[in-house]
Amino acid sequence: MGNSLEEVTKHYTGKRGFFKNLRTRMAWYLDRPLRNRRDLAYLLTLMHLDGKGVEIGVAKGEFSVVLLENSRLSILYSVDPWREYSEDQYDDLNNVAQQINEHRYRSVVEYFKKYGQRSQILRKTSREASRTIDDNSLDFVYIDANHSYKACKEDIELWWPKLKSGGLFAGHDYLDGHLPDGDFGVKSAVDEFVAKNHLRLYVIHQEWPSWYVIKH
Ligand SMILES: C[S@@+](CC[C@H](N)C(=O)[O-])C[C@H]1O[C@@H](n2cnc3c(N)ncnc32)[C@H](O)[C@@H]1O
């Protein structure tokens, strides 16, 4: 599969969707973690989570496309400032030059027009965007922005109150350490949050693992 948003869309629709849906149902009924983060879109439908969702950290829009194509979310907010940071602030391969950020933003805006009002692109930081969303209003939150411990902890604190009871709270890159791709403290931030709130944590074991919890 290539990297263009057209190719991603083509790949994740069609017959394959039937099997992913089935796999998600099996995991759900057996109370096992999902096998692929893309199955989160099917899990939302299974849990009747068809309201508003948000992805924090969008980059080229690949995962927002997966969510829009495979879930029944009425609105997906795609939040990213598409701006270059200093390495001190954001040590990550996705901290790209401003010119590349502009290109990413423009191609997301153009491509997401096909989703009409279901797609709301918020060119804002996580903190700025959180101020525009009501508490207890979202069915789904997916955090995949700055992966440092401090930033991830802040994102969790900002977005947890936005989620409705019964909603799905999730994120990417459940890892710690200074990796070639950047600085990661997501695992520590998530583990602390889960322990403090007595939540059941599910981990999707992929090369870049995702995590999710359900808000009771
Ligand atoms: C790993 S990429 C996102 C990939 C995307 N979730 C996907 O799976 O297709 C991380 C993105 O987070 C964005 N980001 C960095 N700091 C942020 C912040 N404070 N608020 C929102 N997004 C941020 C970056 O601009 C970058 O595009």
The ligand as an SDF file (V2000), in Angstrom:
LIG
                    3D

 27 29  0  0  0  0  0  0  0  0999 V2000
    2.5730   11.0620   15.1000 C   0  0  0  0  0  0  0  0  0  0  0  0
    1.9260   12.4460   14.2840 S   0  0  0  0  0  0  0  0  0  0  0  0
    0.2150   12.0360   14.1520 C   0  0  0  0  0  0  0  0  0  0  0  0
   -0.0720   10.8410   13.2640 C   0  0  0  0  0  0  0  0  0  0  0  0
   -1.5410   10.5390   13.0860 C   0  0  0  0  0  0  0  0  0  0  0  0
   -2.2110   10.4340   14.3690 N   0  0  0  0  0  0  0  0  0  0  0  0
   -1.7410    9.2450   12.3460 C   0  0  0  0  0  0  0  0  0  0  0  0
   -1.6990    8.1790   12.9840 O   0  0  0  0  0  0  0  0  0  0  0  0
   -1.9580    9.2820   11.1150 O   0  0  0  0  0  0  0  0  0  0  0  0
    1.9410   13.6480   15.5420 C   0  0  0  0  0  0  0  0  0  0  0  0
    1.3350   14.9850   15.1710 C   0  0  0  0  0  0  0  0  0  0  0  0
    1.1020   15.6820   16.4140 O   0  0  0  0  0  0  0  0  0  0  0  0
    1.1590   17.0490   16.1480 C   0  0  0  0  0  0  0  0  0  0  0  0
    1.3440   17.7910   17.4140 N   0  0  0  0  0  0  0  0  0  0  0  0
    2.4830   18.1020   18.0550 C   0  0  0  0  0  0  0  0  0  0  0  0
    2.2310   18.8350   19.1420 N   0  0  0  0  0  0  0  0  0  0  0  0
    0.8950   18.9860   19.2020 C   0  0  0  0  0  0  0  0  0  0  0  0
    0.0080   19.6660   20.0860 C   0  0  0  0  0  0  0  0  0  0  0  0
    0.4510   20.3260   21.1520 N   0  0  0  0  0  0  0  0  0  0  0  0
   -1.3060   19.6020   19.8260 N   0  0  0  0  0  0  0  0  0  0  0  0
   -1.7820   18.9170   18.7570 C   0  0  0  0  0  0  0  0  0  0  0  0
   -0.9980   18.2800   17.8760 N   0  0  0  0  0  0  0  0  0  0  0  0
    0.3210   18.3230   18.0930 C   0  0  0  0  0  0  0  0  0  0  0  0
    2.2920   17.2010   15.1700 C   0  0  0  0  0  0  0  0  0  0  0  0
    2.1530   18.3990   14.4170 O   0  0  0  0  0  0  0  0  0  0  0  0
    2.1780   15.9120   14.3210 C   0  0  0  0  0  0  0  0  0  0  0  0
    1.5390   16.1860   13.0960 O   0  0  0  0  0  0  0  0  0  0  0  0
  1  2  1  0
  2  3  1  0
  2 10  1  0
  3  4  1  0
  4  5  1  0
  5  6  1  0
  5  7  1  0
  7  8  2  0
  7  9  1  0
 10 11  1  0
 11 12  1  0
 11 26  1  0
 12 13  1  0
 13 14  1  0
 13 24  1  0
 14 15  1  0
 14 23  1  0
 15 16  2  0
 16 17  1  0
 17 18  1  0
 17 23  2  0
 18 19  1  0
 18 20  2  0
 20 21  1  0
 21 22  2  0
 22 23  1  0
 24 25  1  0
 24 26  1  0
 26 27  1  0
M  CHG  2   2   1   9  -1
M  END
$$$$
